[in-house]
Amino acid sequence: MWWVQAAAALSNMGMFITEMSSDSYQLLGMAERGMLPAFFAQRSRHGTPLVDILFSASGMLLLSSMSFQEIVAAENFLYCFGMLLEFVAFVLLHVRRPDAPRPYHVPLGTTGCVVMLVSPMVLIVVVLALSTLKVALVSLGAVAVGLVLQPLLGLVEKKGWLRFAVNSDLPDIGVGHTPAAVDEPLAGCR
C-alpha cells in the first residue's frame, strides 16, 4: 500500500512539474515571437526559461487558495469560453474571408455553419451557467486581465518601455496574409 501511495505521489508531482514546464515554454515561445517582452525569452545557462518558470509558479500560487474542484471548474470555464470565441471566429472568417486558403473546407454556407454550431454552443452555455459564482468570477477575471494586457503590451512596445524582440531563426507564420480589419464590412457571404 505504501509503495503504491508513494508512486502515485511521485507521479502526480512529475505531472505537475511537466505541466508547469510546458506553460513556461509557451511563454518562452510567445516572447520569441515578439508577443511578450524580451525578458521572457531569456534562458538560464542550462537552456531553461527561468523567468517563465517563476511566472508560472506564481500563477500556481495564486490558484493554491482554491480547491481542486474549483480549479478544474475554472479550467473548464475558460476552455468553454475559448471554444465560444473559436466558434465566433470560425463564422466570421467564413463570412469575411470565404476564399482564404484553408487546410480543409466546410461545405456549408454561412447559415449551415451557424446551425452546425448551435448545439455545441448551447451545451457550452449550460456548462458556463452551472459554474459557481467564485469560479465564474475567477475565470472572468482572468479573461479581463488578458483583454487589458494585450492592448497594454502593445502600448508598452510602442512607447519603448520594454524591449520586444522576434527570434530571427523562427519561420515566418504570417506568409503575407493580412488579418481582416475589425470594422471591415461583413461581405462575401456564400
C-alpha positions as CSV (number, residue, x, y, z in Angstrom):
1,M,0.0,0.0,0.0
2,W,2.8,2.5,0.9
3,W,4.6,1.8,-2.3
4,V,1.5,2.5,-4.4
5,Q,0.8,5.7,-2.5
6,A,4.5,6.8,-2.9
7,A,4.4,6.0,-6.6
8,A,1.1,7.9,-7.0
9,A,2.5,10.9,-5.2
10,L,5.7,11.0,-7.3
11,S,3.7,10.5,-10.4
12,N,1.4,13.5,-9.6
13,M,4.5,15.6,-8.7
14,G,6.0,14.7,-12.1
15,M,2.8,15.6,-14.0
16,F,2.6,18.9,-12.1
17,I,6.2,19.8,-12.9
18,T,5.6,18.8,-16.6
19,E,2.5,21.0,-16.8
20,M,4.3,23.9,-15.3
21,S,7.3,23.4,-17.6
22,S,5.1,23.3,-20.7
23,D,3.3,26.5,-19.6
24,S,6.7,28.2,-19.2
25,Y,7.8,27.1,-22.7
26,Q,4.6,28.6,-24.1
27,L,5.6,31.9,-22.5
28,L,9.1,31.5,-24.0
29,G,7.6,30.9,-27.4
30,M,5.4,33.9,-27.2
31,A,8.4,36.0,-26.2
32,E,10.4,34.7,-29.1
33,R,7.5,35.6,-31.5
34,G,7.5,39.2,-30.1
35,M,4.2,38.8,-28.3
36,L,5.7,39.3,-24.8
37,P,8.7,41.4,-23.6
38,A,12.1,40.0,-24.4
39,F,13.0,39.2,-20.8
40,F,10.5,36.3,-21.1
41,A,12.8,34.8,-23.8
42,Q,15.9,34.7,-21.6
43,R,17.2,31.2,-20.8
44,S,19.4,30.0,-18.0
45,R,22.8,28.5,-18.7
46,H,21.1,25.2,-18.8
47,G,18.6,26.4,-21.5
48,T,15.6,26.6,-19.3
49,P,13.3,29.6,-19.3
50,L,13.8,30.6,-15.6
51,V,11.7,33.8,-15.7
52,D,8.9,31.9,-17.3
53,I,9.1,29.1,-14.8
54,L,8.9,31.6,-11.9
55,F,6.0,33.4,-13.6
56,S,4.1,30.1,-14.0
57,A,4.9,29.2,-10.4
58,S,3.4,32.5,-9.2
59,G,0.2,31.6,-11.1
60,M,0.1,28.3,-9.4
61,L,0.5,30.0,-6.0
62,L,-2.5,32.3,-6.8
63,L,-4.6,29.2,-7.6
64,S,-3.5,27.4,-4.4
65,S,-6.2,29.1,-2.4
66,M,-8.9,27.3,-4.5
67,S,-10.0,23.7,-4.0
68,F,-9.1,21.1,-6.6
69,Q,-12.8,21.0,-7.8
70,E,-12.8,24.8,-8.2
71,I,-9.5,24.8,-10.2
72,V,-10.9,22.1,-12.5
73,A,-14.2,24.0,-12.9
74,A,-12.3,27.2,-13.6
75,E,-10.2,25.4,-16.2
76,N,-13.4,24.1,-17.8
77,F,-15.0,27.5,-17.7
78,L,-12.0,29.1,-19.5
79,Y,-11.9,26.3,-22.0
80,C,-15.6,26.7,-22.8
81,F,-15.2,30.4,-23.1
82,G,-12.3,29.9,-25.5
83,M,-14.4,27.5,-27.6
84,L,-17.2,30.1,-27.9
85,L,-14.6,32.5,-29.2
86,E,-13.3,29.9,-31.7
87,F,-16.8,29.3,-33.0
88,V,-17.4,33.1,-33.4
89,A,-14.0,33.4,-35.2
90,F,-14.9,30.4,-37.5
91,V,-18.2,32.0,-38.6
92,L,-16.6,35.5,-39.0
93,L,-13.7,34.1,-41.1
94,H,-16.2,32.1,-43.2
95,V,-18.1,35.3,-43.9
96,R,-15.2,37.8,-44.2
97,R,-12.7,35.6,-46.0
98,P,-14.6,32.9,-47.9
99,D,-11.8,32.4,-50.4
100,A,-8.9,32.4,-47.9
101,P,-6.6,29.3,-48.2
102,R,-7.5,26.7,-45.6
103,P,-6.3,23.2,-44.8
104,Y,-9.9,22.0,-45.2
105,H,-13.2,23.3,-46.4
106,V,-16.6,23.1,-44.6
107,P,-19.1,22.5,-47.4
108,L,-21.8,24.6,-45.8
109,G,-23.0,28.2,-46.3
110,T,-22.9,30.7,-43.5
111,T,-26.4,29.6,-42.3
112,G,-25.3,26.0,-42.3
113,C,-22.2,26.8,-40.3
114,V,-24.2,28.7,-37.7
115,V,-26.8,25.9,-37.5
116,M,-24.0,23.4,-37.1
117,L,-22.6,25.3,-34.1
118,V,-25.9,25.9,-32.3
119,S,-26.0,22.6,-30.3
120,P,-22.4,22.8,-29.0
121,M,-22.8,26.4,-28.1
122,V,-26.0,25.7,-26.1
123,L,-24.1,22.9,-24.3
124,I,-21.2,25.3,-23.6
125,V,-23.6,28.0,-22.3
126,V,-25.2,25.4,-20.0
127,V,-21.8,24.4,-18.6
128,L,-20.9,28.1,-18.1
129,A,-24.3,28.7,-16.3
130,L,-23.7,25.8,-13.9
131,S,-20.5,27.1,-12.6
132,T,-20.3,28.6,-9.1
133,L,-20.0,32.4,-8.6
134,K,-16.4,32.1,-7.3
135,V,-15.4,30.0,-10.4
136,A,-17.1,32.5,-12.7
137,L,-15.5,35.5,-11.1
138,V,-12.0,34.0,-11.1
139,S,-12.4,32.9,-14.7
140,L,-13.9,36.1,-16.0
141,G,-11.2,38.0,-14.0
142,A,-8.5,36.0,-15.9
143,V,-10.3,36.9,-19.2
144,A,-10.4,40.5,-18.2
145,V,-6.7,40.5,-17.4
146,G,-6.0,39.1,-20.8
147,L,-8.2,41.6,-22.5
148,V,-6.5,44.5,-20.7
149,L,-3.0,43.1,-21.0
150,Q,-3.0,42.7,-24.8
151,P,-3.5,46.4,-25.7
152,L,-1.3,47.4,-22.7
153,L,1.6,45.3,-24.1
154,G,1.0,47.0,-27.5
155,L,1.3,50.4,-25.8
156,V,4.4,49.3,-23.8
157,E,6.0,48.2,-27.1
158,K,5.0,51.3,-28.9
159,K,6.4,53.6,-26.2
160,G,9.6,51.6,-25.9
161,W,9.2,51.0,-22.2
162,L,10.2,47.3,-22.6
163,R,12.1,45.6,-25.4
164,F,10.3,43.2,-27.6
165,A,12.3,41.0,-30.0
166,V,11.5,38.4,-32.6
167,N,13.8,35.4,-32.9
168,S,15.1,35.5,-36.5
169,D,15.6,31.8,-36.5
170,L,11.9,31.1,-36.3
171,P,9.9,30.6,-39.6
172,D,7.5,33.4,-40.6
173,I,4.0,32.4,-39.8
174,G,2.4,35.4,-41.4
175,V,3.2,34.4,-45.0
176,G,1.8,37.6,-46.5
177,H,-1.8,37.2,-45.1
178,T,-3.2,40.3,-43.5
179,P,-6.0,39.9,-41.0
180,A,-9.4,41.3,-41.6
181,A,-9.9,44.7,-40.0
182,V,-12.3,44.8,-37.1
183,D,-14.5,47.4,-38.9
184,E,-14.4,45.6,-42.2
185,P,-18.0,45.0,-43.5
186,L,-19.3,41.5,-43.5
187,A,-19.2,40.9,-47.2
188,G,-18.6,37.8,-49.3
189,C,-21.3,35.5,-47.9
190,R,-21.8,32.4,-49.9
